[in-house]
Amino acid sequence: MITDVHAHFTYEDYKENIDQVIKLMKDKGVKKIISNGLSFEDNINVLSLSKKYNLIDAAFGLYPTEAGTISEDHLSKVLNQIKSNKNNIVAIGEVGLDYHWTKTDSKKKRQKEVLQKIIELANKIKKPLIVHSRKAESDVLEIMRSAKVPVILHCFSGNSELIDKAIEYDYYFSIPVILLKSKGFKKIVKKADLKRILTETDSPFLSIDGKINNSSNIQNTIDKIAEIKKTDSNDIAKQIYSNYKLLFNN
């Protein structure tokens, strides 16, 4: 019953062995993965991947750092791509704000402008948003309030006050495998209702053993969530799977 709402299986890391990785994940109980797009070109590759493997669902997105410099013409191209594929995708992601790599005010402003247009599109086509918020957690929480669709906070690293605010706003949290060694994600799991928790890998990144990550590692996350919530791992897996189906109509 494992689900992964945020991965990137179009990366070069998987090019040579994607068939074997898919088989491994199926054998380990992975039921659904959302591979998130990062650009116009990556969205095309994500769609191709989702058509080849029924394990993978597609999300089309625009990475924040690209959004900070994108022209109006190219933005229109990406927005049209998302709109025209609304029946082929389950979510819009990865989108959001990033102030870690983006330092200039003009690029931050452009990221916000682009994100607002993406939110407007999500509201029109009724697709959930999978949202990046690195070093921009406060701004993301506020700008996403205009969303009329579910908001999934990918790898959210805000402080206790911001976690409480995200809970107040009824946002979802996707918890990565590094929960096992992260006090911040443990805090989210303790505070958030289980009905607002999802699991992710951000594959090929954020492994706990230094190897290339994949969705089969999420069983470790489920076991840790069960430990924190003081309940059974099977119950956790069932609830998170139910959350996934509710959000993404699977």
N, C-alpha and C positions, 0 to 999 in steps of 0.2 A: 504493500500500500504506500510505497514511498513516492513522494512528489517533489519536484524541484522547480520552483517558479522563476529561477534566475540562473541561467547558464549560458555559455558561449561556445557551442560545439562546432562553430564554423572556424575556430582558430586553427592555425597551422599545426598546433600540438596534436590534433586528432586526425590530420590529413591522411597519414599512412595507416592508421589502425582503427578508424571509426567503426567498422563492422564489428571488430572484436570488442570494442568498448560498449557498443550498443548491446551485444549479446551478454557481456558481463553484467551490465546494469539490469537487464531483464531477468537474468538468473538470480540476482540479488534482491528481486522484489520491487524494482522501480516500475511504477505504472505510468507516470507522465512527467515530461520535462518541458519547460518552456525555454527555448533558445531565443535569447534577446538579440535584436539587431542593433547595430551601432551607427549605421550610415545607409545611404541609398543602396550602395553596392552590397553591403553586408546583409541588408534586408532581403535582397534577391537570393543570396546564398542560404539564408535562414529558411526562406520559403521552399527552396529546392530540397533542403534537408528534411523539412517536415513532410514533404510529399513522398520522400523515399522511406522514411521510418515512422511508423504509426506511434511509436513511443514519444515522438517529439511534436510539440505544438509550437507554432510560430508567434512571435511578437515582433512588431516592427518599431524601430526607434531611431533616435538621433542622439549620439553621445553629447553630453553638455559642452565639452571642450570644442567640439565641432560646431555646436549651436552658437557658441560665442563669436564665431567668425563667419558664419554662413551668410551668403547673399540672399536677397529676397527671391530671386529666380530659382536658386537651388532649394531654398526652403519650400517654395511652392511645389517643386518637383517631389520632394519628400512627403509633404502633406497629401498631395494627390495620390502618391504611391500607397500611402496608408489607407486613404479613403477608398480607393479602387480595389483594395484587397481586404476590405472589412469582413468578408465572408471566409477569408483564408487565415485570419489571425484570431487569437484569443485575447490579446492584450496589446497595448501600446507601451513599448519599453525596449530598450532602456532610455529613459529621458530624465531630465532633472536639472540640478545646478551643481557645479563643482568649483569651489573656491580654493581647493588645494593646488590644482594645476593652473588655474586662472587667477591672476593677480590684479589685472587692470580693471578699473571701474567700468570702462566702456564695454569690455568683453562680458563682464558680469551683468551689465544692463542688457546687453544683447541676449544673453542666456535667458534672462527673465522674460524678455519680449517673445522669444521663440517658445519658451515653455508655456506661456499664456496662450499662444495660438494652438499649441498641441492640446492643451486642456480643453479649449473650445471645440476642437475636432473630436476629442474623446467623448465629450458630452453629446455631440451630434450623432456619432456612430455607436455610442453606448458600449465603449470598450474600457475595461479597467486600465489603470496606469501603474506601471512598475517604475519606481522613482529612485534615482540616485541623488544623494544629498551630502556629499563629502565636504566637510568644513562649511556647509551652507544649510545646516539643519533648521535653524530658526526661520530663514527666508523660505525654505521649502514648505515647512508646515503652514505658513501663512498663505503663500501663493496657491497651494493645493486646495485651499478652502473653496475656491471657485469651481472645483470639480464636482460634478453631480454623479460621478461614477466611483466605484471603489478605488481607493488609493493604497497601493502596497509599497511600503517603505523598505527598499532594498538595503540591507547592511546598515541600518540606522545606528549612528554613533553619537546621538545627542545625550546631554546630561539628564539627570533625574527629572528636572523641571520640564525639559523638552519631551521626555518620554511620557510624562503625565499629560502634557498638552496634546501629544499625538493620540493618546488613549482617549482623551476628552473629545477629540475631533473624529473618533471612530475610524482611524486609519488602521491598516493591517501592517504587521511586521513580518518580513521574511528573515528567518534566522539561519545564519551560515554554520558550517561545520566547526568553525573556530570558536563557537560557543563553548567548546570543551576547555578553552584556555582564556576566555575573555570575560572579565567581570562585567563589562558593559552589557553584553548580550544576555548574561545570566540575570542581570537586573531587569531587562526587558521581559524575559520569560517569567520572572517572579511577579511583575506588576501587571502584565497584560492578560486579559481573558483568553483562554485557549481557543475560543472561536475567532480570535483576531491574529492567530499565529499560523504562519506558513513556514516551509523549509526551503532552503536554497543552498547552492554550492558556490556560485560565481565561477564555476569551472571555465578554464583550467586553473583558476587562481584559488587562493585561500584554503589550501590543504593544511592538514595538521602534521603531516609527515614529510613535507618538502617535495613530495611527488606531484605529478599532474593530477589534479582533482577530478573526480567524476561523481555522479549522483548516487552511486552505491554507498558512498561514505555517509550519506544522510542517516543511515540507521544509527550511527553514533550520536547524531544530533537528537534523534527521537529518544534514545535511551537517556540522554542527559536531561532533556525536557521532562521526561517521566520522573527522573530522580529529583529535579527541582520542584515539580508539581506534586511529588509524593503520590504517584499513581502508577498504573501499569503501562508499559511501553506499547502494548497492543491497543489500549484505549487511546493513547496519544496519537498513534498512527492512524487510527480510524477517524478521529476528530479532524486531523490535519488533511486527510484525504477528502473528508466531507467538505471542509472549507474550500479546498481546491475546486471540487466539482461545483459548489455553489457559485464561486466567483467566475469560473471559466467555462461553465455550461458543458461539462464533460460527463 
